[in-house]
Every structure is written in C-alpha cells, then in structure tokens.
C-alpha cells in the first residue's frame, strides 16, 4: 500500500513519506500517543508515551500493555478491548496504577481512545490512544479534598461558633455554619445556611456587631471585639471577623461568664468607691440638708436612672407622727392606714434634691419632685375628710417600716393611685419608671428621710425590616467599651444584690447625716459659748469700733481666737486681739481665762499695753492657766494738743502676734511692724520684758487687728499672707463712700470686704478681727457709725469739738 491509498491497516507498512510524516506528528505531540493493532500490540509509540512507561520505544513496539506493565497494563487492555468492540471514541478515562519500570510509584493518567477504521468501512482495524499524565493534578485535588475535610472536621469539633457569609449580596447570606453555631444561635443548620444575616439576627443592625463586621471588610484585616446580643440570645460574645474578598468569616465565643465575672468585680470596686465617696462628701458638710442635697449627684447614674431625696423634719413632732402611723397601720402591713396619720407624716416631709441621668428627662423629675408631696398630702387629706383609710405612698411605707419598698408591677399606676391628680401625676406619666424603690435613711434608730430610686422602662425600637445597603455604619461605636454601645445590657434593676447595696448606701448616708447633725449641734453650742465671751464693742465719741468673729468650718476647730474692745476710765479706747494655741473646746476655755485676765489688767488706771501684757503673763503663772497665747493690745489716746492738731496717739505692744495694720486717711495701709516690736508669747517665760511702741495718726485713719487665720495659708510664708492682707484692705477702703472732705465713712463694709476676699467658703481656722475708725472731731459723729455707746464712768465728749484739727 502506497501513500496514495489512504490510511493503512495497523499491520500494513506505511509508505516511507507517510511514515515519516506520522512519526513527525507523534514526536511533536505534547501528550503520549500510541497506535495498537487488534491484538493490542504497540504499533507506533511516541517518546512521551515511552517515557510514561519508563522504557525506550523499541521495547514497546510489538508488545501488549499487559506484557509491558503487568496488572496496570492488563486493566488498560480491558479498556482498549471495550473501545474496539464499541467502535466509538471515548474521552478522559481515568486510570491509576504503576508501571513495571518504576515500581512503588503510583501514577494517574487520563486516556482518550479513537478506534482506527478501514477506509470506507466501519470495520475497526486498530486503536489510537492519547495519554495525559495527571498525577500532579490528581494529587492536588486529593490534597484539597483532604484539606477541606480536615477543615470541616476542625470547624465541627471546635468550641467556637463558625459562620461564613457572602457579603457580595445585600442580604449577606450565610454559606456555612458549624455545629457550635447551631448551639450558640439556637437555630438548625438548615435554617442558618442560605439565610440572611440581617433577617435572622435583626438586633445586629446598627450595633457594635455590624460596625465590627464592616470595619473588617473596610480595612481588609481581622477585627476582634466584644458585644452583647439581647434576648433571645441574651449573651456576650467575643467575635473575630476575618475578611477574604467578599467573604466574611466569623468566629464567635460565648463569653458571658467571663464578662459577668469581670462586671461583678468592677461593680464591687465601683460600689466600694461610691461608699467611700458618699462618706467623704457628706461628712464634709455641717448642714444635713445640704449633705442630703448631694446624694442624687452621687447615686445617678451609678446606681439608678433617677433619684429623689426626702428628709423628715428634725423635731419631736415629726418623730411622734412616724411612731403614730406605725401604730395605726392595719395589721402592721401598711397596705392601708388611717388617713389622718398618713397626712400627719406627710406634713413633716420635704423633698430636698432630685436628679435624672438624662438631662432631657431631668426637667420632668424636678417637676415631679416639686409637686409629689403635695399630691400625696391632698390624696391623704381627701381620705381623712371621710374618716377613712388610705394606702400610704411607698416612700412613707419605707420610712415607717424601715424596710425597702419595691414597686415592679405597674409602678407608674401604683404610685399615681396614692396621689391626687395634677402636675406630679403628669410628670410621672412622662417618666414611666419600670421599677421604683424607696429605702429609709436612718441613724441610731431614728428615721431621717427616704431615698426614692427609679429605673427607666426599657423599650428598644423595632429593627428595620430590611437592612439598607447604603446605611451609615456605626463606626462611632468601634473602639469603645461595648457595654456603652446600643448592644449593651441595660443597667440592672434592683435585684437582691442591688437592694442590699442600696440599703448599705442608705445606712452610710444616714450615718453621715447624723454625724453632720451632731457636728452642727456641737458647733452651735461652741459658737454660742464663744460669742457669749466676745461681747459687743463700745462706740466712743467720734470713733467707730467694728468686730468680727468667724468660726472654723469644723466644730473641732472652734475655740482659740478672741477679740476685745473697751474704754478705760480716762476715755482711752483699748483694742485687743489674741489667739490661744489649740483648736478645741479646751482652747476655748483657756481663751476665756486669758481674755478675762487681760480685761482685768487693762482697766487698772495708768497701765499701758506693755504693762497689761506683763500683768497678764504673771497672772497666768500664778493661776496655773497652763496655756500659751499670742496677743496684741493697742491703746488709742488723746490730749489737748493732739486734739487740736487732729491727731491720735496709738500705743501698742505685741506678744508674738501678727502686727496691726494702720490705714491712714490718705495713702496706702502699712503694718505696724518694725524690728523688735514683737515680744515673746504669753505663758512662755513670765517676767520677760514687754515693750511699747507709739505712732501718731490723723483722724480718718483706721487701726485693724486680726488673728492669724486671716493671713496664714498652708505651704506659704506669713509674709505672702500679710502682703495679701494689705492689698485687700487698700482695695476695700478705696471702695468706701467718703464725705465732702474725703473722709471714709463705712468701716463696717471695709471689714466685710476684707473677710470676703481673704477667706475661703469653708475656713479651716477661727478668724477674729477688730478695727477702729477715728472720725473727725469737728463734725458730729457720722450716721454710718451708729449711736454712741460708752460706760457711765467715761466722761462725755461734746458732739462737736470746734477747735479739733485746726492745728492752733
């Protein structure tokens, strides 16, 4: 058969040119190609197929696959015979096995068969096989399958929930969910897979969950966060969102126990801190009502959403009213009581402070607090008019019983039924608390008041029906404490632990208020005794004496400071300022003794300031007063010559006390403090020399004496305080009204202004001050100086001295 007779039977030799062309095609093919006769012997084989068999071409030609490769070849022959018998091409038949030339190495092949037909006939004369070694592909596929199987095994057995979502679709369908996701989310896998994230979990929309998912997608990086999901899940989750293109994988773990344990520890620490803060802030106030006024600011929002503080009048009548209601309660349950007894208790109650955590609702709380007691009273009075019984308001029940009253079922309606219609009921309707608690504030067995604490109703908005694609992502929530986000659990209502803590708070508040009342009572007693010793100063002719005494903010600090002013028989004015060391009641007692000794020594005719201090020092030793004190005595005197020249002589002596201040009629104030002008303190070394100092001042001048509490400050030198005093005095005198000749007219205002400028709201030390203004003597005593007041032994002075100040 030559080249022009068409394709040859596989047993028939090809023409030389045709054989060359065929061999060229075989050699250039990238796949293994073999031609077989009907006996399945290799007729033509290319190099690729020979390489697959691990043999040269010569060893294959004339042999069958079974002869070449044993079992693997035998299985190939079965396929060959089937194709020859059918006479139909077959593509991509997979065969796996080993070749005998390379034992132990398993290979995979893809075989394509083409029967060879006799030209012009359906008779099959042979077979052409095309072979592709797909071992690498098969191994890769198997590896991927194995990897996926292992991944699925891992995800199915892991303790964390695992979800995969397709974010390329608006609904974010879930494409995979593991078994733990079913358990954690309470939905079967059949319902999860294919379902929309937004539809299955609507509370995710607009919360930290959505924000975290979108943060991961936007950044292309994993994002981890904690957040709370409300009922029905009612759990805290730690979520790890991992993006991969449009796929978002979520790992989530229920960490409710961890969060609750952390919250419990934080709550305990916060409560301990709050108790300490309550004690600290309330104990700093002497006024119990002012102390109670601080309570809402301490408890809101730390404990409740809003709070009202009510005080019981501090009187025997109020206590008796509470006791009477307790005795009149029906069966001791206080479910109903005599209306008159309820009214009487309400008459002695007063709301002193209220606050809501939400500034918008605070207005309603203030309106409610301002009107509710009147509404309660009107309701009780209406019942009393008919001689009946009424249900006491819940705060009255708490006050009388001493037990916390909790209203959880329709608190708005329950409270409104105990009050008359009006503003209070309307304000309460707006507030709509979900729970109300009243707890008594008591101390030493006595009711002091009531705390009314309320928690707002929770009404979460319905989630959107469909999640908008272009919704603004809540990125503001990211990075914040998830408990502050919209997914956070609300502040707990008054469970047993909260009620216990509230009662502890009430007890702590009661103790602080009771202490404030005791301190106030002690201070009032001490001030009364102190002021009884500090007598009203005289008002000599043409002079105005002003005295001020301010006790320390704390009762324990009262006692050591004193002032005095009196006239000697010759008409000279004497000013005294002093300070006994110590700040307690013993210091006050010692001050009374020293002050009395100074007065007794000073009324002796002819004894000047130095002599008075020396006599006082000696008397303190003789009488064993046993204290140390500082003191300044100033004597203001005149003779005819000084009067004519409009001058007054100031003679003073100081025993370790800050120097007097002289305020000339014209010019800046100055200290009367030259070197050596302050002698030793009283009570240190009796018999020590005392010295007097003299200065002549013109009328219209002022001499001011003061105690160290006015100028001394912790951490700074006395000189700084003295300079501050001079500046304050100069400014105060400059503000005084003056007469037509420029004489200042209101030393009272000057002293008040100096105290206002130099003292804090809560002074830590007593302060005493005494000043004398020397008015001109050629005019009547000014009206601002008030009436003249002098002892009867002091000679009268004419209302006007015509020659005074003329210099003649």
GUSEVO-129275 format. One record per residue (C-alpha): x, y, z. Coordinates in steps of 0.5 Angstrom, whole numbers, padded with zeros to 4 digits, always signed. Example, Ala and Ser with C-alpha at 12.3 -4.5 7.8 and 13.67 -1.06 7.14 Angstrom:
<atoms>
+0025-0009+0016/+0027-0002+0014/
</atoms>
This chain:
<atoms>
+0000+0000+0000/+0003+0007-0002/+0002+0014+0000/-0004+0015-0004/-0008+0009-0002/-0010+0013+0004/-0009+0010+0012/-0006+0004+0012/-0008-0002+0017/-0004-0002+0023/-0001-0009+0021/+0001-0006+0014/+0007-0002+0013/+0006+0006+0011/+0010+0009+0005/+0016+0012+0007/+0014+0019+0006/+0007+0018+0010/+0011+0014+0016/+0016+0020+0016/+0010+0025+0017/+0007+0020+0022/+0013+0020+0026/+0014+0027+0026/+0007+0028+0029/+0008+0023+0034/+0015+0026+0036/+0012+0033+0037/+0006+0032+0041/+0006+0034+0048/+0002+0028+0050/+0003+0021+0050/+0001+0017+0044/+0001+0010+0042/-0003+0006+0036/-0005-0001+0037/-0007-0007+0033/-0013-0011+0034/-0008-0016+0038/-0007-0009+0043/+0001-0009+0041/+0004-0003+0040/+0005-0001+0033/+0007+0006+0034/+0009+0010+0040/+0012+0017+0041/+0017+0019+0046/+0012+0022+0051/+0009+0015+0052/+0015+0011+0052/+0017+0016+0058/+0011+0015+0062/+0012+0007+0061/+0020+0008+0063/+0022+0005+0057/+0025+0006+0050/+0021+0006+0044/+0024+0000+0042/+0022-0004+0048/+0015-0002+0047/+0013-0004+0040/+0010-0011+0038/+0009-0012+0046/+0002-0011+0049/+0001-0007+0055/+0000-0013+0060/+0007-0015+0057/+0010-0009+0059/+0006-0007+0065/+0003-0013+0068/-0003-0011+0072/-0004-0004+0070/-0003-0006+0063/-0008-0011+0064/-0013-0006+0066/-0011-0002+0060/-0012-0007+0056/-0019-0008+0058/-0021-0001+0057/-0018-0002+0050/-0022-0008+0048/-0028-0005+0050/-0027+0001+0046/-0025-0003+0040/-0031-0007+0041/-0036-0001+0041/-0032+0003+0036/-0034+0009+0039/-0029+0015+0041/-0028+0015+0049/-0025+0021+0052/-0022+0023+0059/-0022+0016+0062/-0018+0016+0069/-0013+0010+0070/-0009+0009+0076/-0003+0005+0078/+0004+0003+0077/+0009+0002+0071/+0013-0004+0072/+0020+0000+0070/+0018+0004+0076/+0015+0000+0082/+0012+0003+0088/+0011+0010+0085/+0003+0011+0084/+0001+0015+0078/-0005+0017+0075/-0007+0018+0067/-0013+0021+0063/-0014+0016+0057/-0017+0018+0050/-0019+0013+0045/-0020+0013+0038/-0022+0007+0034/-0018+0006+0027/-0023+0004+0022/-0021+0001+0015/-0022+0007+0010/-0029+0007+0007/-0031+0002+0012/-0034+0001+0019/-0029-0004+0021/-0024-0003+0026/-0017-0005+0025/-0014-0002+0031/-0014+0004+0036/-0010+0010+0038/-0009+0012+0045/-0008+0019+0047/-0005+0019+0055/-0004+0025+0059/+0000+0024+0066/-0005+0028+0071/-0001+0025+0077/+0000+0032+0080/-0007+0035+0078/-0010+0029+0082/-0005+0029+0088/-0007+0037+0088/-0015+0035+0088/-0014+0030+0093/-0010+0034+0098/-0015+0040+0097/-0021+0035+0099/-0017+0032+0105/-0015+0039+0107/-0023+0041+0106/-0025+0035+0110/-0020+0037+0116/-0022+0044+0116/-0029+0041+0117/-0027+0037+0122/-0024+0042+0126/-0029+0047+0125/-0035+0042+0127/-0031+0040+0133/-0028+0047+0135/-0032+0050+0142/-0033+0057+0138/-0038+0058+0133/-0036+0059+0126/-0040+0062+0120/-0038+0064+0113/-0042+0070+0110/-0042+0072+0103/-0042+0080+0103/-0043+0081+0096/-0050+0080+0096/-0054+0085+0100/-0057+0080+0105/-0051+0077+0107/-0053+0070+0106/-0049+0065+0111/-0046+0060+0107/-0043+0055+0112/-0045+0054+0120/-0041+0049+0124/-0045+0045+0130/-0043+0050+0135/-0046+0056+0131/-0053+0052+0131/-0052+0051+0139/-0050+0058+0140/-0055+0061+0136/-0061+0057+0137/-0062+0055+0130/-0061+0049+0126/-0056+0049+0120/-0061+0048+0115/-0064+0055+0117/-0058+0058+0118/-0054+0056+0112/-0058+0061+0106/-0061+0065+0111/-0060+0073+0111/-0055+0075+0117/-0060+0081+0118/-0066+0078+0117/-0064+0072+0122/-0061+0077+0127/-0064+0084+0127/-0061+0086+0133/-0054+0086+0129/-0057+0092+0125/-0054+0099+0128/-0050+0096+0133/-0043+0094+0135/-0043+0088+0131/-0045+0091+0125/-0040+0096+0126/-0034+0091+0127/-0036+0087+0121/-0036+0093+0117/-0029+0095+0120/-0026+0088+0118/-0029+0089+0111/-0027+0096+0110/-0019+0095+0113/-0018+0088+0110/-0016+0086+0116/-0019+0082+0122/-0022+0085+0127/-0024+0083+0134/-0029+0086+0139/-0034+0084+0145/-0041+0086+0145/-0048+0084+0148/-0053+0081+0144/-0060+0082+0147/-0066+0076+0148/-0067+0071+0146/-0059+0070+0146/-0058+0075+0152/-0051+0073+0152/-0044+0077+0151/-0040+0075+0145/-0032+0075+0143/-0032+0076+0136/-0027+0075+0131/-0029+0078+0124/-0024+0075+0118/-0025+0078+0111/-0023+0075+0105/-0025+0079+0099/-0033+0079+0099/-0033+0073+0104/-0033+0075+0111/-0032+0069+0116/-0034+0070+0124/-0031+0066+0130/-0035+0068+0136/-0035+0065+0143/-0040+0066+0149/-0036+0070+0154/-0042+0072+0158/-0039+0068+0165/-0032+0072+0164/-0036+0079+0162/-0041+0078+0168/-0035+0076+0173/-0031+0082+0171/-0037+0086+0171/-0038+0083+0178/-0031+0085+0180/-0032+0092+0177/-0039+0093+0181/-0036+0091+0187/-0030+0096+0186/-0035+0102+0184/-0039+0101+0190/-0034+0101+0195/-0031+0107+0192/-0038+0110+0192/-0039+0109+0199/-0032+0112+0201/-0034+0118+0196/-0041+0119+0200/-0038+0118+0207/-0032+0123+0205/-0037+0128+0201/-0043+0128+0206/-0038+0128+0212/-0035+0135+0210/-0042+0139+0211/-0044+0142+0217/-0051+0143+0214/-0055+0136+0214/-0060+0138+0209/-0054+0141+0204/-0051+0134+0205/-0057+0130+0203/-0057+0135+0197/-0051+0132+0195/-0054+0125+0194/-0057+0125+0188/-0051+0127+0184/-0047+0121+0188/-0053+0116+0186/-0054+0118+0179/-0053+0115+0174/-0048+0110+0178/-0054+0106+0182/-0061+0108+0179/-0063+0113+0173/-0066+0118+0177/-0067+0119+0185/-0071+0124+0190/-0068+0125+0197/-0073+0127+0202/-0072+0129+0209/-0076+0128+0215/-0077+0135+0220/-0072+0134+0225/-0077+0135+0231/-0080+0131+0236/-0087+0132+0233/-0084+0129+0227/-0082+0123+0230/-0088+0122+0234/-0092+0123+0227/-0088+0117+0225/-0089+0113+0231/-0096+0114+0231/-0097+0112+0224/-0093+0105+0225/-0098+0104+0231/-0104+0106+0227/-0102+0101+0221/-0107+0096+0219/-0104+0089+0222/-0097+0092+0221/-0097+0091+0214/-0098+0099+0212/-0102+0096+0206/-0107+0101+0209/-0107+0106+0215/-0111+0112+0218/-0111+0117+0213/-0110+0123+0218/-0104+0119+0221/-0101+0119+0214/-0103+0126+0213/-0099+0128+0219/-0093+0124+0217/-0093+0128+0210/-0093+0134+0213/-0086+0133+0216/-0083+0131+0210/-0079+0135+0205/-0076+0134+0198/-0069+0137+0198/-0066+0134+0192/-0067+0130+0185/-0064+0129+0179/-0064+0125+0173/-0059+0122+0169/-0062+0124+0162/-0062+0132+0162/-0068+0132+0158/-0072+0128+0163/-0069+0132+0169/-0074+0137+0168/-0079+0132+0169/-0076+0130+0175/-0075+0137+0178/-0083+0138+0177/-0085+0131+0180/-0080+0132+0186/-0083+0139+0187/-0090+0137+0187/-0091+0130+0189/-0091+0131+0197/-0097+0136+0196/-0100+0131+0191/-0099+0126+0197/-0102+0130+0202/-0108+0132+0198/-0110+0125+0197/-0109+0123+0204/-0113+0129+0207/-0119+0127+0202/-0119+0120+0205/-0118+0124+0212/-0124+0128+0211/-0129+0122+0210/-0125+0119+0216/-0123+0113+0212/-0116+0109+0211/-0111+0110+0205/-0106+0107+0202/-0099+0110+0205/-0095+0113+0199/-0089+0108+0198/-0084+0113+0201/-0088+0113+0207/-0088+0106+0208/-0081+0105+0207/-0080+0111+0212/-0085+0108+0218/-0083+0100+0217/-0075+0101+0216/-0076+0096+0210/-0074+0098+0203/-0081+0098+0199/-0080+0095+0192/-0085+0097+0186/-0084+0093+0180/-0091+0092+0178/-0094+0098+0174/-0090+0103+0178/-0093+0109+0175/-0100+0107+0176/-0099+0104+0183/-0095+0111+0185/-0101+0115+0182/-0106+0112+0186/-0103+0115+0192/-0103+0122+0190/-0108+0127+0188/-0109+0128+0180/-0104+0134+0178/-0097+0136+0176/-0094+0130+0180/-0098+0125+0176/-0097+0128+0169/-0089+0128+0171/-0089+0121+0173/-0093+0119+0167/-0088+0122+0163/-0082+0119+0167/-0085+0112+0167/-0081+0108+0171/-0080+0101+0170/-0078+0100+0178/-0079+0104+0184/-0075+0103+0190/-0076+0107+0197/-0071+0106+0202/-0071+0109+0209/-0065+0113+0211/-0064+0112+0219/-0059+0113+0224/-0059+0111+0232/-0066+0108+0231/-0069+0115+0228/-0072+0116+0221/-0068+0122+0218/-0071+0121+0211/-0072+0117+0205/-0069+0115+0198/-0073+0114+0192/-0069+0111+0187/-0072+0109+0180/-0070+0105+0174/-0073+0107+0167/-0077+0103+0163/-0073+0099+0157/-0077+0100+0150/-0072+0098+0145/-0074+0100+0138/-0076+0095+0133/-0071+0093+0128/-0071+0095+0121/-0075+0090+0116/-0069+0090+0111/-0062+0093+0112/-0061+0098+0107/-0055+0097+0103/-0052+0105+0104/-0054+0105+0111/-0049+0109+0115/-0044+0105+0119/-0044+0106+0127/-0036+0107+0127/-0037+0111+0133/-0038+0105+0137/-0032+0102+0135/-0026+0102+0140/-0031+0104+0145/-0033+0100+0151/-0038+0095+0148/-0042+0096+0155/-0043+0103+0152/-0046+0101+0146/-0053+0100+0143/-0052+0093+0144/-0050+0093+0152/-0054+0090+0157/-0058+0096+0161/-0057+0098+0168/-0059+0092+0172/-0066+0093+0176/-0066+0092+0184/-0064+0085+0185/-0063+0083+0191/-0055+0085+0191/-0057+0092+0189/-0062+0093+0194/-0057+0090+0199/-0052+0096+0197/-0058+0101+0197/-0059+0099+0204/-0052+0100+0205/-0052+0106+0202/-0058+0109+0206/-0054+0107+0212/-0048+0110+0210/-0052+0117+0208/-0056+0116+0215/-0049+0116+0219/-0046+0122+0215/-0052+0126+0216/-0053+0124+0223/-0046+0126+0224/-0047+0133+0221/-0053+0134+0226/-0048+0132+0232/-0043+0137+0229/-0047+0142+0228/-0050+0142+0235/-0043+0142+0238/-0041+0148+0233/-0047+0152+0235/-0046+0150+0243/-0039+0152+0242/-0041+0158+0238/-0046+0160+0243/-0041+0160+0248/-0035+0163+0244/-0040+0169+0242/-0042+0170+0250/-0035+0171+0251/-0034+0176+0245/-0038+0182+0248/-0041+0188+0244/-0035+0193+0243/-0037+0200+0246/-0038+0206+0241/-0034+0212+0244/-0034+0219+0241/-0032+0221+0234/-0030+0213+0233/-0033+0207+0231/-0031+0200+0233/-0032+0194+0229/-0031+0187+0231/-0032+0180+0227/-0031+0173+0229/-0032+0167+0224/-0031+0160+0227/-0028+0155+0223/-0032+0150+0218/-0031+0144+0223/-0033+0144+0230/-0027+0141+0233/-0023+0148+0230/-0027+0153+0235/-0024+0156+0241/-0018+0160+0241/-0019+0166+0238/-0022+0173+0241/-0022+0180+0240/-0024+0185+0246/-0025+0193+0246/-0027+0197+0252/-0026+0204+0254/-0021+0206+0260/-0024+0211+0266/-0020+0217+0262/-0023+0215+0256/-0018+0212+0252/-0020+0206+0247/-0017+0200+0248/-0017+0194+0243/-0015+0187+0244/-0014+0181+0239/-0011+0174+0241/-0010+0167+0240/-0009+0161+0245/-0006+0156+0242/-0010+0150+0240/-0017+0149+0236/-0021+0145+0241/-0026+0146+0247/-0020+0147+0252/-0017+0152+0248/-0024+0156+0248/-0024+0155+0256/-0017+0158+0256/-0018+0163+0252/-0024+0165+0256/-0019+0166+0262/-0014+0169+0259/-0019+0174+0256/-0021+0176+0263/-0014+0177+0266/-0013+0182+0260/-0019+0186+0261/-0018+0186+0269/-0011+0188+0268/-0013+0193+0263/-0018+0197+0267/-0012+0199+0272/-0011+0206+0271/-0005+0208+0268/-0003+0201+0266/-0001+0202+0259/-0001+0196+0254/+0006+0193+0256/+0004+0193+0263/-0002+0190+0261/+0001+0184+0258/+0006+0183+0263/+0001+0183+0269/-0003+0178+0265/+0003+0174+0264/+0005+0174+0271/-0003+0172+0273/-0003+0166+0268/+0003+0163+0272/+0000+0165+0279/-0007+0162+0277/-0003+0156+0273/-0007+0157+0267/-0003+0153+0263/-0003+0155+0256/+0001+0159+0251/-0002+0165+0247/-0001+0171+0243/-0004+0178+0244/-0003+0185+0241/-0006+0191+0245/-0007+0198+0242/-0009+0204+0247/-0011+0210+0243/-0011+0216+0247/-0011+0224+0246/-0009+0230+0250/-0011+0237+0248/-0005+0238+0244/-0006+0232+0240/-0014+0234+0239/-0012+0241+0237/-0008+0238+0231/-0013+0233+0229/-0008+0227+0231/-0009+0221+0236/-0003+0217+0239/-0003+0210+0238/+0001+0206+0243/+0001+0198+0243/+0005+0192+0245/+0005+0185+0242/+0006+0178+0245/+0008+0174+0239/+0002+0176+0235/+0002+0179+0227/+0003+0186+0227/-0003+0191+0227/-0005+0195+0220/-0005+0202+0220/-0009+0205+0215/-0008+0213+0214/-0014+0217+0212/-0009+0218+0205/-0004+0214+0203/-0003+0206+0203/-0004+0202+0209/+0002+0199+0213/+0004+0194+0218/+0006+0197+0225/+0012+0192+0225/+0019+0195+0226/+0025+0190+0228/+0024+0188+0236/+0017+0190+0236/+0014+0183+0238/+0016+0181+0244/+0015+0173+0247/+0009+0170+0247/+0005+0170+0254/+0006+0164+0258/+0013+0162+0256/+0017+0166+0260/+0014+0170+0266/+0018+0176+0268/+0020+0177+0261/+0021+0185+0259/+0015+0188+0255/+0016+0194+0250/+0011+0199+0248/+0011+0203+0241/+0008+0209+0239/+0005+0212+0233/+0001+0219+0232/-0004+0218+0227/-0009+0223+0224/-0017+0223+0224/-0020+0219+0219/-0015+0213+0220/-0016+0206+0222/-0013+0201+0226/-0014+0194+0225/-0012+0188+0229/-0013+0181+0227/-0012+0173+0228/-0007+0169+0224/-0013+0165+0221/-0014+0171+0216/-0007+0171+0213/-0004+0164+0214/-0004+0159+0209/-0001+0152+0209/+0005+0152+0205/+0007+0159+0204/+0010+0164+0208/+0007+0169+0213/+0010+0175+0209/+0006+0173+0203/-0001+0173+0207/+0001+0180+0210/+0002+0183+0203/-0005+0180+0201/-0008+0183+0207/-0005+0190+0206/-0008+0189+0198/-0015+0187+0201/-0015+0193+0206/-0013+0198+0201/-0018+0196+0196/-0023+0196+0201/-0022+0202+0204/-0022+0205+0197/-0029+0203+0195/-0032+0206+0202/-0036+0212+0201/-0033+0219+0203/-0035+0226+0206/-0034+0232+0202/-0027+0233+0205/-0025+0226+0203/-0026+0222+0210/-0028+0215+0209/-0035+0213+0212/-0036+0206+0212/-0031+0202+0216/-0036+0196+0217/-0036+0195+0209/-0029+0195+0209/-0028+0190+0215/-0033+0185+0211/-0030+0186+0204/-0023+0184+0207/-0026+0178+0210/-0030+0176+0204/-0023+0177+0200/-0019+0173+0204/-0023+0167+0207/-0025+0161+0203/-0032+0159+0204/-0030+0153+0209/-0025+0157+0213/-0020+0152+0217/-0019+0156+0223/-0022+0161+0227/-0022+0168+0225/-0022+0175+0229/-0022+0182+0227/-0023+0188+0231/-0022+0195+0228/-0023+0203+0230/-0024+0208+0225/-0022+0215+0228/-0027+0220+0225/-0026+0228+0225/-0028+0231+0231/-0030+0238+0229/-0036+0235+0226/-0042+0231+0229/-0041+0223+0230/-0043+0220+0223/-0049+0217+0222/-0046+0211+0219/-0042+0210+0226/-0049+0209+0229/-0050+0211+0236/-0045+0213+0242/-0044+0207+0247/-0040+0208+0253/-0039+0206+0260/-0042+0211+0265/-0035+0213+0268/-0033+0215+0262/-0033+0223+0261/-0038+0226+0256/-0035+0229+0250/-0038+0235+0246/-0042+0232+0240/-0037+0238+0236/-0030+0240+0238/-0030+0247+0235/-0022+0247+0235/-0021+0240+0234/-0016+0239+0228/-0015+0247+0227/-0007+0246+0229/-0008+0252+0233/
</atoms>
